Amino acid sequence: MEQQVADGEVCGEQEPTPAEVLEWRRDDVFLPEADACPEEYPHLRNISAGYIFGGVVRPLEPAPPEYVTLPATYTSSEEFLAIAQWNMLWEAAQFRRRFFDLDDLPQPMTRIADLGDVNVTFVPRTRARYFEYAPLFHLLPKRVLDMFELPLLRGGQWPFMADWSGIDDFLPPDFEERLARAWAWTVWPHLVSGSKMKAFSGDDPIRLLAHNLDFWVPAVTTTIQERLRDFPEIDKGKTPGPVTLEDGSVLAGAVAGNPRMGGQVWFGEDDARDAVAETVEAADRTGRLRGILDAVRSHRVEDDFSSHWSYAREDFERKLHGKRRKVTVKFVELTDTVPVQGPESEVLGNLVTNDFLTLLDARNREIVVLLNSGVTSRTEIADVLGYANHSAVSKRLAQIRRAAEAYFDEN
């Protein structure tokens, strides 16, 4: 006798209501507060490619990783699987496309793969940009999330595998802005020691850099990959050696091997704190962080500071007003061969020039910067600044000398 299936039932079981589905999704997104202990939260995990692949191809010189967003409209398990498999092959870097038949990839992925050997990780394109910034979010302990009113999410996954719960539906509209503030607060002590962020103006370059999540994503990705490269390999019977392609040729710059194990990339507050420090160090390699910080510190002006006292402001004012040391600098008549500064100032490097720049208007400051950069001809300076001839430069040099005399006589 054929079993009757009533509307709203599947094989005798009632289909879940929309409210029940929503509750299941919420449970999949949010972590109960009782489970967010410092010993275990925050954490980020990785799933080994060894679950699917019997071996990997490792480039001898991996290309820098990039993130590409895809429309978050995939519904079939085949599409989700393609993204997951592609991302799991992070060790293959720019060679991962060689594991796939391009006709089997979703169209947006195929367009990227057709570009050639590019090191790309795919993430969904969402309003909150959570998946692009997830590694940074999952470095933040619960107390920082509470401070900036960010949701307590379950542990993170890198690289992106799938979004079964639709996490974007549960994030606040200003999630990206809140995360930027929380990350800046977390990373700031590594950028400016001894001075709080509030001591600087809102448009201070280092403060802006701390809030720029896009700047930090390559650095945190580097940190993740460096940690994962310390994981042991799974024995899949692969002996490291050349990679032979279907046509019998050898893939240049690559070696075959066993996939690495997965596991926790970081686990708990102490481990995450170490990962933040590693991310700052990695930012020097991915974004020349130290060079940026040194350049900003060397060219500070009074507008970079807020009304709050700080060691940085005190140090700036001490240099500006000559409280620390008195120096003598002589600006001489400019010819094609005469240096800008007299020999008395050479031992101080750029210190005198940088202090003095803050007292000049923008045009005269450009001239001093050009002089200090090795452009010592009035004709060259006139050409760079767009003057018809060098007479205007000579007049401004006279202004600079008078300003220098007044400044250094006072100090």
Protein Blocks (a to p, Z undefined) as FASTA:
>chain_A
ZZdddehiaehiacddfklmmmmmmmmmpccfklmcfklpccdddddfklmpgbdcddfb
dcddddddddffbfbfklmmmmmmmmmmmmnmmmmmmmpcfklpcfklmmmmmnopcddd
dddddfklmmmmmmmmmmpcfklmmmnopacddddddddfbdfkommlmpcfklmmmmmm
mmmmmmmmmmmghiafklpcfklfklmmmmmmklmmmmmmmmmmmmmmmpccddehiacd
ddddfkopacehiacdddddeddfbgcjklmmmmmmmmmmmmmmmnommmmmmmmmmmcc
fklpcfbdcfklmmmmmmmnommbccddddddddfkbcfbdfklmmnommmmmmmmmmpc
fklmmmmmmmmnopabfklmmmmnopablmlmmmmmmmmmmmmmmmmmmZZ
